[in-house]
Amino acid sequence: MLAADAPAASLPTRAGEPLADRLAAQLRAAGADEVRRVADLDELAALVDVATGPVLVTGADLVAHTAVLRHLATSPVGPTVALVLTDPPGDGRTAVREERGQVVEAGPPETLNGDATGIFGGALRVGVADLPSLAAAARAAAAGVLPAGAPSAAAPPPAGAAVDRLFAGLAGLGALTFAHRVRLLVAHRVTDPAGLAAAEAAVAAVDEDRAELRLSVKERDDFFTTFFVSTWSPYVTKASARLGLGPTAVTMISVAFAVAAAVLFGVGGRPALVAGAVLLYLGFVLDCVDGQLARYTRHFSAWGGWLDTMADRAKEYVVYAGLGYGATQAGFRYGWALAIAAMTLQTVRHMTDTWYGVLHDEAARRPKAVGTSGGIGDKLNAASNRVQADTGSVSYWLKRTVVFPIGERWALIALTVALFGPLVSLYAVLAWGVLAFAYTGALRTLRARWMWVPVLDTVDATLHRDDGPLARRLPVVRPMGPLTLAVVAALGPAALLVAALLTRDGTKAGLGWAVPVALLVLLVGGLGAGAAHNGPLDWLVPAALRAGEYLFAIAVGVVGDVPPWLVFGYVFVLTLHHYDLTARLEKRQSAPPLHGLTLGWEGRSVLLALAAIVGIAGIGMATLGTYLLMVFVGSVVLAWVVLPARAARASVGLAGAGGRSPG
């Protein structure tokens, strides 16, 4: 929709048409199905009331590349996104304050106490869930009052253009809005002919397609990716677009390269190892290209985001399997054990990464809860922000590299396997991974205690804990807290695994009695399932439960003399299931369709324990792993093929009945 009440709406452009008419044409070129020009906010509210899809609202004083509007309309960061500019504040403009890309406050510049990080750019895309809030904000702004439901401490309704008053009201209602910044392209709001002429000159000075190709590369990436991939991957992105390849196709090619590299690592021999290292590097380049291609062509989808997340982990763990097999074939007895350890370590690390990100997002939405206590957490947060702001400095790159991101992992594997072989490569991955885990864990714990934000209170804790029927029926032990219980639960399997590893092969059967004991300790984690997860460190609960389940499965495998490759395969299937949950969390989606059939972490552990007790640990692990893999595949097919097809047929029926979504 185009709010045409701005004084600049009728200014003539270089082509002689009114600015509002050109902006309407740009909205259509950006992908809007229908463009409606509204005279006031009451009319806008009436149109929003009948909208059935996302709505793009813009003032008529915006001069920008069409790509800016297209990027805003297709932004994958969230359902509701606002254009934010660095222009100086003007009369009637709405200033914004951002935290981690979220708009946490909006209003007149003087009400932000000098904390403004930008100016509202006069355009926003509003997701379906936020349309009622948009309509309420429009009606309140038209009446010059605060929207019903806004906090009493909210800033008074600002003066100025309708779109500014609208956005301030929407922010006052607490709608989760992400900031879309303009980089390389041009966007300005104008008020007079001189400003219009200057903005048009700035737009004309930029090659739009070249800028879009450069924008396909992440603004901030890790050291190896920035200097050894992104310097030439845009050429591959451009070529892929010309060949008609989509992001999913590039992802699949990347997977094929990683699988081929894993096979070569397993084959062994210097030529095969070097060839595998080259394929691994090229596969990582394509892993970057699929995201760049999605950004360049603006082909985003929930399926693509989910697939990219799952493919990244699957590729990495297949490579670990190749390294484990190669080390074993080279005569090292514990090659598979190192591969299992690397996979377990990376998965638990990633679980903490996901939940720490959620913690930060929650802290950003509740800024008053942050920084009130000071202390070491406050100092660490300030230091981290300074380092992040000092882009390109030695400290900046050290901070980004020490956490062992995927680019550095790929580079380390490729280099060490080509020079020294699979065994050294696995040791290197484990050593750097442990150091990174210790570093990030210590700093994040201190900062989290300073933030004191209850993360799991805002999501389905049972789902992301991966609790099954048994855990949900266990009594609740509240005094200890869910994190303490989860950590205690992981200690039992850890002790059993250590005992099994220290026991001679011929006497491991004597540890059969310890399996049910370790299971009972593991089930202690279920005593926190029904407790409130509102402690400052409860974001660590899912990772602790993952560690407990993986350690128990590995311990059962060692005690039951299960082939190491089978233990690896079982844990690999578990990681697919858990990454499915975290990917859905990050994409704000519901549980997998067949989640109830996965039995929960405690149900799966009980079945493994029973198999070990009766002496069929290998058969039990193979059967349960196959079952879980079938459930996972079934969920994928249902979630991404069957259910979307049904929804598409239903939406066609609604459209035929007169439904519409104004743009």
Secondary structure, 3 states (H helix, E strand, C coil): CEECCCHHHHCECCCCCEHHHHHHHHHHHCCCCCCCEECCHHHHHHHHHCECCCEEEEECCEEECHHHHHHHHHCCCCCCEEEEECCCCCCCCCEEEEECCEEEEEECHHHHCCCCCEEEEEEEEECHHHHHHHHHHHHHHHHCCCCCCCCCCCCCCCCCCHHHHHHHHHHHCCCCEEEEECCCCCEEECCCHHHHHHHHHHHHCCCHHHHHHHHCCCCCCCHHHHHHCCCCHHHHHHHHHHHCCCHHHHHHHHHHHHHHHHHHHHHCCHHHHHHHHHHHHHHHHHHHHHHHHHHHHCCCCHHHHHHHHHHHHHHHHHHHHHHHHHHHHCCCCCHHHHHHHHHHHHHHHHHHHHHHHHHHHHHHHCHHHCCCCCHHHHHHHHHHHHHHHCCCCHHHHHHHHHCCCHHHHHHHHHHHHHHCCHHHHHHHHHHHHHHHHHHHHHHHHHHHHHHCCCCHHHCCHHHHHCCCHHHHHCCCCCCCCHHHHHHHHHHHHHHHHHHHHHCCHHHHHHHHHHHHHHHHHHHHHHHHCCCCCCCCCHHHHHHHHHHHHHHHHHHHHHHCCCCHHHHHHHHHHHHHHHHHHHHHHHCCCCCCCCHHHHCHHHHHHHHHHHHHHCCCHHHHHHHHHHHHHHHHHHHHHHHHHHHHHHHHHHHHHHHHCCCECCC
